[in-house]
Amino acid sequence: MPERPEGFALIRLLVAGICNTDLELQRGYYGFAGTPGHEFVGEVVDADSRELIRKRVVGEINLYCGDCSWCARGLGRHCPTRTVLGIVRHPGAFREFLTLPERNLRIVPDGVPTRAAVFAEPLAAACEILDQVAIPMGSAVAVLGDGKLGLLVAQVLQANGLKVHQFGRHRSKLRISERRGVVTEIVGDHLPVAEYEWVVDATGSAAGLRAAVGMTVPRGTIILKSTVHGEVPIDTAPVIVNEVTLVGSRCGRLEPALELLAAGAVDVESMVADEVGLSDAVRGFGLAATSGMLKVLLTGSAG
């Protein structure tokens, strides 16, 4: 049982999700050692704020100082002394009980199922694109990749009035986006050339950025959502010659993600491929690492 510092909540795990970052941590990303896990829904067992107790919560994964210049600008996710749940110097959510600062927690709306709420953190990462980049309503946006994050990105952008064209390799996955109005296409030998002003790379592969550069018009923008362990070689000449803007994008605010879930504006439950108990997490990681696998969930004793 972890100790609960002042200002923190003690949380019993209900459900957690295994994501690609967790798999990358296994392969050496960040030189990580410890308990992983940052996508979770839990029930608050104890907290300074009594109104949180027995509430279902999700959590902002970055633990920031609140005093530096970055935090003063509202950029706690870039705090130079931050720790990160299950990634950087803070034990993660793949355990029966975890702790997070109360200021990091958001209460899950009553109408949102727990299995859907576990997608709040990656869904917030998809929503972050719209906080970072002002894409005009009705614009055409290409999304590369049909993995878990690619499917969330495509649905979020479509739900916010953009015309999304998603490129992937798995028809069964792309159907999830199609049901939300996204135009999809199986990737063949050739991708469109210089066709999109806005391109999102969510392939999770080193080749994704190179493909995105080729699809982008001069002075277009590429949003990078892929986390890849190791260096990614790229020819910078077309980026410079065509004056392409590259935007790195990672975590986002949980509020818009919970609003989308409460409104039923995105389909996340179709993305659940399997569910195993926390005590069987080793098998869960094996399933999650299977090629083409969507979301594998770990359920706590209370889940």
Buried (B, 14 or more C-beta within 10 A) or exposed (E): EEEBEEEBBBBBBBBBBBBBBBBBBEEEBEEBEEBBBBBBBBBBBBBEEEEBEEBBBBBBBBBBEEEBEBBEEEEBBBBEEBBBBBBBEBBBBBBBBBBBBBBBBBEBEEEBEBBBBBBBBBBBBBBBBBEBBEBEEEBBBBBBBBBBBBBBBBBBBBBBEBBBBBBBBBEEBBEBBBEBEBBBEEBEEEBBEEBBBBBBBBBBBBBBBBBBBBBBBEEBBBBBBBEBBEEBEBEEEBBEEBEBEBEEBEBBBBEBBBEBBBEEBBBBEBBBBBBBBBEEBEEBBEBBBEEEBBBBBBBBEEB
